[in-house]
Amino acid sequence: MKKLVFFDIDGTLYDRDKRLPEKTKEALQLLREKGVYTAIATGRAPFMYEDLRKELDIHSFVSFNGQYVVFEDEVIYLNPLAVAPLEKLAGEAKKKQHPLVYMNEATMKASHKDHAHIEESLRSLKFNYPDQHDEFYKESELYQSLVFCEEKDEDYYRENYPEFTFIRWHKYSVDILPAGGSKAEGIKKMMERLDFDIENVYAFGDGLNDREMLQMVGTGVAMGNALPEVKKCADLVTDDVEEDGIYNGLKKLGLI
C-alpha cells in the first residue's frame, strides 16, 4: 500500500532558526527506508530550498502555495499570476507606499531599492534583499508575489483584486496568489499523476497557508507550534518543531 507524506518547510521541517533538526532528518530517512514517498509543500519559490531538497533527497514538491508543481524533477503544473491585474495592483501599491517583491522559479526582484518591511520580512527567512526591478512582471511569468503592508491595509487588496488570493505570512508581508490558489490545489495536480488513494496521503504544516492542505489529505497533522486556527483543521496535533514534532508525529501515525 503506497503512502505519501507532504511537509511544509518553515515551522515544520525547519525550526525557528531555519535549521533542520537532526531527528527530523532521521525521520525522513526512516520513511524512505520503509518505502514511503516524501514531498515538500511550501509557499517558498523552488530556488529558496534547493539545498534542503538535496539534503533530504526529495525530488517532488509543491511550490508557491500550489502554483508550481514538480514530480520526480519534472514540472507538471504551472499557474502564473495574471499580468494585467498585477500591473494595476503594483501601481496602486506604489501610491500607497507598499512595496512588492516579484517571484519566479529562479529568482525574485523588488519594486523598491531599500525598504525596511522587505528587509525585515525576508531576513526572517534568512534571505538577502533582492535586486530592484520594478517591472519584472513584464519580463517573466510570476507564480507568486509579495505585497508589504500592515494588516489594517490588507482588506483593500482583497476587496479590489478578486483575481488574487492573499495570505499573510509575516506582520509586514502578504503572499499574492492566483485566485483559489493553495497547496491543496497543487497536491491535487500531483495526485492526478500518481496511483495513490487520498486516505494514504499525509501532510504536516503550521501556517495559515496549510489549512486547505491539512483538510484535503487523508490525515492532516498540525505542528505543536501551529496557529490555533490551523490546529482546528488537522486530524492530529503533534509536538512543537523544537520538540521533534515531525519524528513524534510520524511515530504516532505508525509511519516510522
C-alpha angles and dihedrals in degrees: 000000000000118000133191130195125196120202130199113217115216112063090001112055092009122054123222091282091053092251128135109238115230093235090054091053090047091050093054091048089053090051091054091048089054092050096251114147117232130202139167126239113189146148088231125103117250093251090058096067108027092122092051092052090051093047092051095036091234118157102172124070148156110222134185091027092299104325098105117041126184126185118192091341093310120114106232104167136028127180111175127191117264108256102213098056090040090055090050091048091049090054093050093044090053091055090049090048092241108141123212137213118209119209137195128168094277108035149354133231132197127225091216129047098221126012127154094219093055091045095051096042097049092041087061086063091044094248127136124238110280125239114266120256110147095187099042089126088071093058105042141028107257124206098187139006134190127225115198113217140121122264093259090063097046099084092062091065093044092052097045103039110053088163088075141055116219123208122181116220102161134028088253102031139067128186116233113211135168109276111281092014117149142144087257091061091049091050090051089056090053092047089057087065095047136069095227130131110231090233087066093055119094134184136193122202147141111194140079090260089060098061099090091044094053091049096046102050125075092255123016117196122197119202118240088247092053121122114265093247089053093051089055089061094052133091091211136021114210130188128293117285087246090056099054094270094166095049094044093044093052089048091052090052092050092238094123 
